[in-house]
Amino acid sequence: MRESWRWFGPNDPVSLAEIRQTGATDIVSALHDIPIGEAWPREEIAAHKVVVEEHNETMAPLNWTVVESIPVHEDIKLAAPGHQKYIDNWIATLENLATEGIKTICYNFMPVIDWTRTDLKYQLPNGAYALRFDQDRFAAFDLFILQRDTAQDDYSQDEMARAERVFEAMSEEQRAELTRTIIAGLPGRMTDAYSLEDFREALARYKNIDHSGLRQNLFAFLAKVLPYAESASVKLAIHPDDPPWDMFGLPRIICTPADLEILFHELPSPANGITLCVGTYGSRPDNDLPQMARDYAERINFAHLRGVTRDPQEQRSFYEASHLDSDIDMVRVIRHLLDNEQELNREIFIRPDHGHLMMGDIERTTNPGYSAIGRMKGLAEIRGVIKAISELART
C-alpha cells in the first residue's frame, strides 16, 4: 500500500518536514487558493509539486500523487444554465494534473455542504479530542437556528422535542459556535463559507432537485469527464457523502453499496472509481465495510482508513474513534485491501484520516481533524496491521 498524508499547502500547520518524519511517502493535496470552478493552470500545479518534492534528493522523498479534491461547482450539480464552462474547466484541470504525473483524483458530489460535524472538540475519556456528529444538535440547528421552512417534515415529534431541549440548553455563544461549525467551512471544503442567509439561499436552489435529478446530473458530468480521464490514464475516486444520508432536505446519492451499483451500471468506465472512506460509509450500520472492500476491489482507487463509534441510542450520532478501535472491523478491511492489491497487481493509496487532537497538539494551531500526532498514531496503527497481515501471509 502507498502511505499518504493530506497536506493543505504552505499554510498547513503540519509542515512537509514533519510529514517526512511520519514515514508517509505520498502527499494528498490540492490548490485550495484557486476559486471553485476555475481551471488549475499547469504552471501552478507544477509549482506546488516542486514545493512538495524539492528536497527529495537529500531527504526521504515525498511525491504529490493524489488530489483531494477538485471541487465540483454547484452549477454542475444543478445543471444550471452555463454550467458547461465549469465542466470544461474541471476537465482542463484533470488534464493539467495528468501532464504533471498526478493521476488519482478524489472528488465528491455533495450539494451545498461538504463533510459536516456538530462538534470539532469532543473530549474523550482519555483527554484527547475527536470530531463528532450529534443528531440532536444538528436537528436543533436545522429547526431553531436555521429555521428551514420544511424542516419539521424531516423529524418525528420525539426528535423535535429532543432538539428543542438541546437548543434551549445552549447559550448564545454555543449556538453561534454550532452555526460556525456546520456552515462556516472547514479545511479542504468543496464549498464556500456561508452566512445563515447565504446558506438558506443555497438550499433554496435545490428545492426542485430530488435524488433522481441529482444522480442524473452526476451521470451527465461524468459522461463528459470520463473519456478524458481514460485518455490520460487518470483514476477518479468519488468520496461518499458525509454523513451518508440526506441533510437539510438535500438529496445525497453516494451513501450505500446500492448507490455505487447504480453508478457503475450507468458508467462502467474503468476510470470511474471510489474513495473507500471507511469512517464515512461506516457511519451507517447497514454498510458492511469489509464486504465493500471485497466487492469493489477494482473500483477502490483511494482509501481513508478511519473508524467511527455510533451512539447505541441514536445511530445517526457518532464520534470519530481511534483508527483500530471503532464499530468497524478495520483489520478485515485492510486484509481485503491487501488481497485486492495482490489479485489485481497494483498498489492502493491509503491515508490516516481525522486523527484525534492529542498531547502537544492540543495547544497548537491545527486544522480540525488534521493535527499531526493523532494522524501519526493512526498511520502507525494501520502500518502495524499491514505488516502483521503481510508477514502472516508469508508463513
Secondary structure, DSSP 8 states (H G I E B T S, - for coil): -EEEEE---TT-SS-HHHHHHHT--EEEE--TTS-TTS---HHHHHHHHHHHHTTTTTSS--EEEEEE-----HHHHHT-TTTHHHHHHHHHHHHHHHHTT--EEEE---SS--S--SEEEEE-TTS-EEEEE-HHHHHHIIIIIS--TTGGGGS-HHHHHHHHHHHHHS-HHHHHHHHHHHHS--TT-SS----HHHHHHHHHTTTT--HHHHHHHHHHHHHHHHHHHHHTT-EEEE---SSSS-BTTB----SSHHHHHHHHHH---TTEEEEEEHHHHTTSTT--HHHHHHHTTTTEEEEE--EEEE-SS-TT-EEEEBTTBSSS-HHHHHHHHHHHHHHHT---EEE--S--B-GGGGGS---TT--HHHHHHHHHHHHHHHHHHHHHHH-
